[in-house]
Amino acid sequence: MNSALIPNLDLRQENAAFPLKMENNSNIPVVSARQTHSLVILDNRELDRQCLAQCMAAQKADLQILAFGSIEEWKQKRDEYPPLLAILLNVGGKKIDEPSVSEQIRKLSSEFASTPLIVLADSDDFGQIVRALEYGAKGFIPASVSVSVCMELIALSVAGGIFVPATALFAMRHLLDSSNSTARPLAGIFTDRQAEVVEALRRGKANKIIAYELNLRESTVKVHVRNIMKKVKATNRTEVVFKLNDIFQHHLSGGSAASTLC
């Protein structure tokens, strides 16, 4: 082994807090005066969490990196470490919506509401990212990034930001484009305001509710409803909803709205 690498190896071990160096064989871990906060890595795979902690500690000397298999293990020793800055939950290749993973995210984000919970995962799937944020995570980092970038993204979450991979943004744009195409199959038949009323009618909303949500007078909503009924050749409210739903289904199956109205 090249002796020039030994000092760097020692530094990483000291910062990573495992194995913890003891002073005079006491049970008190040695913490650098520069380390004012700590980052907890949670991962039930011991080798993975220790390797990650060692690498991260080499990047951030002023932050004590701790690695545990569960939050309960950390709680038993929490008084030995600097104040908690953030929690990094490494789920590896597991899906966010797996019951054990989703429950863990919910529980941690609820218990540590003032501490950012960041999810580290092998996947950068848009759906997985959205679910993680819905369950309470304050950040999502794909394992495809480097250690230095990972540390920067953790700092971003601590500052209140949320990192979203570029692949997820492209996926979101695709979904929005698809949604817009599907949501307005009647764009050539109704005005924009009528299309809004159409959507409300399909949801079974009363005129008073539609007026409130669209910031219209109830009498104006009634006029829109009458005009919509004329265009779809319906004689009552129930029939208009039925025909609108039929038109939407026809559009999704590849037909045109105009041919349905003929």
N, C-alpha and C positions, 0 to 999 in steps of 0.2 A: 504493500500500500504506500502511496506517495505521502510522505510525512507532511507535505504542505496542506493536505486536505484535512488533517486531524483537528486543527483549531476550529474550522468551520463546523465539523461534525459535533464537537463539544458544545459549540454555541447553540446549535439546533436542539440538542438534547436538553440543555438548561432552559431554554425558552419554552419548549414543548411541555414541560412539567411532567414528563414521564419518560424514563423512570425519574421520579422526583429525587433531587439531591438533598440529602439531609445534612444538617450542620451539627457536628459533634454527636452523631448518632441519635439526635433527638427526633421527635415525630413532627417537627414543624418544617414544612417545605420551604426551600429557599426561593424567594421571589425577588426579582430585580427591582430596584427602586424606580426604574423607568417604567415598569409595567403597572400602569394605573387602572387598567381594566382587563377583563378576560373574555375570551370567546370560547364557547362550549360547542364542540362537535359531538353530535349524537349519531352513532352508527353501531349496530349490533355485530358488525364484522370487525373484530379486533385489529387484524392486520391492516385493513383499509383505513380505519380511523387513525391508527398510529402513524401510518405513512403520510396521510394527508396532514396531520397535525405537525409532524416534523418539517414537512415542506413549507407549510404556512408560517411556522415559527421563524424560519430562515428569512422570510419576507418582511416580517413585522416584529422587530425587537422590542417595541414598546407595548406590545399586546401579548398577554399570556394565553397561549393556546392550550386548551384542555380537551381531552377526548374521553368520552364515556359511552358505555353500551346503552345506558338509559338515563333519563333525567333523575331518577331516584338515586342512582349512584352518585351523581353530582351533588344532590341535596345533602347527602351524608357528609360531604367535605366542603360544602360551599363557604364556610367561615374561614377556610384556609387560603382562599383565593381572593384576588381583587374583585371589585364589583362587576357584575355581569353586563357586558356591552351588547351581545347578540348571541343567538342560538342558530347553529347551522345543522339542519337535519338532513343527513345524507340517506336518501331512500334507494340509491343505486338504480337497478333496473325495475323496481316495483312500480306499479301503476298508482297514481295519486288517488284514484277512486277505489282502490282496494280497501275494505273495511278497516283493517289494522292501520293502514297508512292515513286514511282520512280522519280516523278517530284520534290518532296521535297528533296530527296537525291541529285539529280543533281543540284538543285538550291543552296543548302547549300554548297556542295563541290566546286561549282564554285565561290560563293561569299566569302567563307572562305578558299581559296586555301592553305594558309599557316597554317591553324589550322586543326588538324585531326578531321574528322567526323567519329564517331564510331556508328555502328548500333547495337542496343540491340533488340533481337527478341525471341519469344517463340520457333521458329523453329531452327533446326540445319541442315536443308536440304542443301545438297551440291549445288543444283541449285540456291537456294535462296542466298547462300553466294556468289557465283560467280556473280550473277546479282548485288548484292549490291556493290561489288568491281568494277564491270564494270561501274556502275552509278556514281562512284567517292568516295565511302566510303573508309576510310583508315583502317577499322577494322570491325570485325563482332563478337559479343559476344552473345552466346545463353543464355537464361534465366535460364538454368539448372545449371549454375555455382553459387558459393557462392558470397556474396558481397565482401569479401576480395579478391577473385580471380578476380572478375570483376574489382576492382581497380588496380590490378596488370596488367591486360590486357590493361586497358586504358593507364597505364604508358608505356607499350610495344608499343602501337600505337603512343604515343607521341614521343617515341625514334626512331620511324621509322619502327617498326616491324608490322607484321600482324599475328594475332592468327587465326588458323584454327582448329576447333574441330576434335578430332580423328575420329569421325563418318564420317566427310566429307572426310578425307584422305582415309578411307576405300572405300568410294563411288567413289572417284577419281581413286583409283587403279582398281576398278571393271570396270569403264568406259574405262580406258586405256587398260586393258586386252581385253575387248570387241572390242575396236577400232582396236587393233593390229590384232585380229582374223579376223575382217571384212575387214581391209584395205589391207590384203595380201592373198587374195584367190588364187592367181596365183604363190605363192611362189615356188611350185614344178615345175613350167613350165619355168619361167623366172629367170634370175640372179637378184641380188639385184639392179644393175644399170638399167637393162631393166625394172624392176618393177617400178622404179622411172620415167622412160620415159613413161611407160604405163599410169601412173597416170596423167602425164602432157598431154599426148595425149587425154585422156578422158576429160580433162578440156579445150580442144580446143586450146592449146598453139602452137605457131609456133616453128619451129626448132631453129630459132635464139634465141627465149626466153628461150626455154628448155636448150640450150647450156649455156646461161648466168647464169640461176638459178642453174644448176648442175655443173657449172665450167668445161664444156667440149668444145671441138671444134665442130663447126657445122657439120663438115664432120663426126665426131664420132657419133653425134646424128643421122645422116642419116643412118649410118650403123646399129645402134640399131633399128631404125624404120623398116628397111628392114628385119632384123632378126625377129622382132616382127610380121611383116606381114606374113612371112613364117610360123611362129608357129601357127598363128590363121587362116592360109589359106585365107588371104585377098589379093586382087589385087590392091587396092588403099587406100589412107589415110582415106577416108570417110568410107569405108567398115571396116577397122581395128577398127575405133572408135565404129562403130555399133556393131561389134562382141565382143569387149571388154566390152561394156556396157551390152550386153546380157549375157556374162559370169558372170559378177558381180551380175546381177539380179538373175541368176540361182543359184549362190553360196548362196545368201541371202535367197533364198527360200528352201535351204536344199540340193541342188544338188551338184555335184562335177565339178570342172573346167575341169578335164580330160574328163569326159563323154560329156561335151559340145563341146569340140574340135574334138571329134571323128566323 
